Amino acid sequence: MRKLDIFDESMGLGTRLGPSDDWDFAYRTLANGYSIYDTNLVKVQHNGLRNFREAERLWKRYQISTTAFFVKNLR
């Protein structure tokens, strides 16, 4: 059985590279021959809304983190 590394600590909410740690983990899971299944047994609830400035900052963070994800995995 192949072993997956844990989440990349340089990615994720609150890090310099931002919130793409879940994409990175999913990519490595699939690249190592494992499967990912969708289930209704787990739910995530996000509380609160963002104003325009907060949403704009978050969108920029997503752009940085998505770029970091692709650059990391293209190597």
One Martini backbone bead per residue (centre of mass of N, CA, C, O) as a GRO file, in nm:
protein
   75
    1MET     BB    1   0.095   0.037   0.024
    2ARG     BB    2   0.058   0.357  -0.026
    3LYS     BB    3   0.180   0.672   0.092
    4LEU     BB    4   0.056   0.961   0.217
    5ASP     BB    5   0.088   1.263   0.276
    6ILE     BB    6   0.030   1.520   0.431
    7PHE     BB    7  -0.046   1.814   0.453
    8ASP     BB    8   0.060   2.105   0.322
    9GLU     BB    9   0.187   2.360   0.530
   10SER     BB   10   0.215   2.587   0.293
   11MET     BB   11  -0.086   2.525   0.282
   12GLY     BB   12  -0.357   2.728   0.362
   13LEU     BB   13  -0.522   2.877   0.585
   14GLY     BB   14  -0.291   3.137   0.683
   15THR     BB   15  -0.097   3.121   0.456
   16ARG     BB   16   0.097   3.233   0.204
   17LEU     BB   17  -0.055   3.044  -0.025
   18GLY     BB   18  -0.316   2.931   0.079
   19PRO     BB   19  -0.642   2.766  -0.013
   20SER     BB   20  -0.506   2.447  -0.154
   21ASP     BB   21  -0.484   2.184   0.021
   22ASP     BB   22  -0.721   2.010  -0.088
   23TRP     BB   23  -0.628   1.989  -0.380
   24ASP     BB   24  -0.352   1.865  -0.324
   25PHE     BB   25  -0.451   1.609  -0.178
   26ALA     BB   26  -0.634   1.507  -0.407
   27TYR     BB   27  -0.418   1.481  -0.622
   28ARG     BB   28  -0.232   1.280  -0.466
   29THR     BB   29  -0.443   1.063  -0.436
   30LEU     BB   30  -0.489   1.009  -0.741
   31ALA     BB   31  -0.181   0.977  -0.827
   32ASN     BB   32  -0.171   0.709  -0.616
   33GLY     BB   33  -0.453   0.535  -0.685
   34TYR     BB   34  -0.679   0.662  -0.548
   35SER     BB   35  -0.997   0.738  -0.418
   36ILE     BB   36  -1.286   0.952  -0.448
   37TYR     BB   37  -1.572   1.019  -0.247
   38ASP     BB   38  -1.903   1.096  -0.242
   39THR     BB   39  -2.089   1.238   0.041
   40ASN     BB   40  -2.369   1.288   0.281
   41LEU     BB   41  -2.230   1.235   0.574
   42VAL     BB   42  -2.084   1.512   0.522
   43LYS     BB   43  -2.073   1.843   0.669
   44VAL     BB   44  -2.036   2.191   0.578
   45GLN     BB   45  -2.029   2.499   0.765
   46HIS     BB   46  -2.075   2.837   0.669
   47ASN     BB   47  -2.029   3.131   0.844
   48GLY     BB   48  -2.115   3.399   0.703
   49LEU     BB   49  -2.045   3.707   0.552
   50ARG     BB   50  -1.912   3.911   0.295
   51ASN     BB   51  -1.782   4.173   0.196
   52PHE     BB   52  -1.639   4.309  -0.070
   53ARG     BB   53  -1.346   4.335   0.043
   54GLU     BB   54  -1.325   4.049   0.156
   55ALA     BB   55  -1.387   3.902  -0.111
   56GLU     BB   56  -1.150   4.021  -0.271
   57ARG     BB   57  -0.924   3.907  -0.094
   58LEU     BB   58  -1.004   3.612  -0.125
   59TRP     BB   59  -0.978   3.595  -0.432
   60LYS     BB   60  -0.671   3.655  -0.436
   61ARG     BB   61  -0.593   3.409  -0.267
   62TYR     BB   62  -0.700   3.199  -0.470
   63GLN     BB   63  -0.510   3.277  -0.700
   64ILE     BB   64  -0.247   3.211  -0.553
   65SER     BB   65  -0.312   2.915  -0.469
   66THR     BB   66  -0.365   2.802  -0.752
   67THR     BB   67  -0.089   2.863  -0.865
   68ALA     BB   68   0.073   2.701  -0.656
   69PHE     BB   69  -0.048   2.428  -0.721
   70PHE     BB   70   0.042   2.409  -1.020
   71VAL     BB   71   0.343   2.458  -0.986
   72LYS     BB   72   0.405   2.224  -0.792
   73ASN     BB   73   0.272   1.991  -0.996
   74LEU     BB   74   0.467   2.049  -1.255
   75ARG     BB   75   0.754   1.947  -1.144
   0.00000   0.00000   0.00000
